[in-house]
Amino acid sequence: MNPALCGLAANPSVPPGLIDRLIALADDDIAANLALRDDLSHAQAVALASRGEECAVALGYAGRLAAADIDPVTQPDAALALLFESRAANPEWARLLAVDPVVARRERLAACPWLPPDVKETPAADPHLDVVTELALWTTTRTAAGLAEHPHAEVRRAVAANEATPPDVPAALLAGEGLPPAQRCLVCDLEEPPFTRDPHCLRPDCDLPAGAFCDGSHESTVHDTQLMALRNRATPVTAAVGFVDHPSLLLRWALAARPDLPPDICARLAVDTNPGVRGDLAENPAVDDALIRVLATDRDPDIRRRLAPNPRVPFDVLTHLAGTTRIGATLLTRIAAASPAEAAELATSPHPATRMLLARRRDLPPAIRDAPAADSDAKVVKSSAPHPGLSEAQLDATLYRFGSQVAAGVAANPDATPALLAKIASHEPPARKALREIARHRHAPASALLTCPQDVRARPIAAGHPALPPAVIEELLTDAVPEVAEAAAANPPLAPTVMTSRPPTCTRTISCSEW
């Protein structure tokens, strides 16, 4: 990849004539950026497509080519891209690609959402299992229902995962009733049953998953089919609840995540011996208030942590969880939905952990917003520092009181002034997280941006900031880190004379005559 040319291809300030020169040099990466340009003309898109099929593929997915611009015989992958992205693509292409000698193309075609009904019959009867399975995974209701009776169990597993499948089909696959028995699976395709793949098998020719087994009834594939059906929201809950006491942990785990569970099933899963099952249940909005209170006292701290984002958690339970569990920096759903009266109550809580939950909101009215910013607890102030609407005086005061503890939060505030950002950037030792926020801040002055390269993660962000001086941008074109060079080349203030007068220094040498 040529990072500087890739960056130029994305730069909105590139002179029109230079786009043609970039097209003449385009590789796949440059083409991908050129394909996204708003000012790329149709003629330029066609010229870019002629550089190679991967270029044409990028343009096809970007919707920059018409059917008349692609030859499906010589550019089959580009034709596939256009089929995926547009109903306007020629339906004859689908018929042609359905019998393409390359299996991978037929497999990708099978996942296409716009396949004509008659074309679906071809991948459904394809001799290669991967093609049929891909069709079963993505096809429409009618075709999925027909594939549920496919003789291969792997195809049925894909049908069970398809949310377009009629509800009675995954129910039948769960129960193992109402459908003719499968005749084959991946295990008995390769080995004579009974056979179990050793989890430590080192055979290079064995692609079976560890523990796959079959004694003639395709047990491991049937299990995977049930797993897919339990995860499928199209599966009726009445068919799913029978797995509440199933010996398979994976099946109980999948059941616990379903948002349509009745209370009695939730109660039984809440006492499951596996913490993964209880954890998924704790996140599930199907659990009621009484069960939430049970889960809030679970002996496993991860269960309590996963309960906190549940939108049905009462405030008194959240207060308990905040004081006993590491919840993280996420704004909780219940806090985001709190009414003004509830927010005011949270703002005056005697528990800093509870006040910190509210401080993560970014839509508080001034009377409530200002309280966390003036809080005596550094963690509360750190959480509230990015809140829009805080004045420069308020932000400066928080910085004065808590320094580097809140610097990143202050730098992330959309209303932080250039002077304040420069002050944070000059802090010694540098607050590296704050430098990353400065590097992406719209108000960041050049003086602050020049300190950002001290941090390896802030450097490429700063290289693309429009407030960076053009001379510095030009210098960064030679940076040893490709991401930095690309960001600098994509930066609009880069001088046009630099763009056009010489090839930017990059990882692949471009001769001046070629440029």
Secondary structure, 3 states (H helix, E strand, C coil): CCHHHHHHHHCCCCCHHHHHHHHHHCCHHHHHHHCCCCCCCHHHHHHHHCCCHHHHHHHHHCCCCCHHHCCCCCCHHHHHHHHHHCCCCCHHHHHHHCCCCCHHHHHHHHCCCCCCHHHHHHHHCCCCHHHHHHHHHHCCHHHHHHHCCCCEHHHHHHHHHCCCCCCHHHHHHHHCCCCCCCCECHHHHHCCCCEECCCCCCCCCCCCCCCCEECCCCHHHHHHHHHHHHHCCCCCHHHHHHHCCCCCHHHHHHHHCCCCCCHHHHHHHCCCCCHHHHHHHHHCCCCCHHHHHHHCCCCCHHHHHHHCCCCCCCHHHHHHHHHHCCCCCCCCHHHHCCCHHHHHHHHCCCCHHHHHHHHCCCCCCHHHHHHHHCCCCHHHHHHHCCCCCCCHHHHHHHHHHHCHHHHHHHHCCCCCCHHHHHHHHCCCCCCHHHHHHHHCCCCCCHHHHCCHHHCCCCHHHHHCCCCCCHHHHHHHCCCCCHHHHHHHHCCCCCCHHHHHHCCCCCCCCCCCCCC
